[in-house]
Amino acid sequence: MALDAILQAFVTLNGLATSPIVLLVLAFIGAYLGSRVVEVIPYTRRIIERREAQAAAERE
C-alpha cells in the first residue's frame, strides 16, 4: 500500500516536471532561494563584501 502511494506520487511529480511552465516556476524559486542563502551564509557574505570594497577602491 505504501509503495503504491510512493509510485503514484513519483508518476505525478514526473508528469509535472516535464511541463515547461512548472520547470520555469521551479527555476525562479531556486534562483530566489539561492540568492537568499548566499546572503545568509557568513562566508559568502564576506566574499561579496570584499569584492564590492575592491570594486569601490578601483573606481576611486
WOMO-V861610 format. One record per run of one state. SS is the DSSP state (h for helix, s for strand, l for the rest). FROM is the first residue (numbers start at 1). TO is the last residue. Records with the same first field share a line. If there is no record, write none. Layout:
SS=FROM-TO / FROM-TO
This chain:
l=1-1 / 18-19 / 41-41 / 60-60
h=2-17 / 20-40 / 42-59
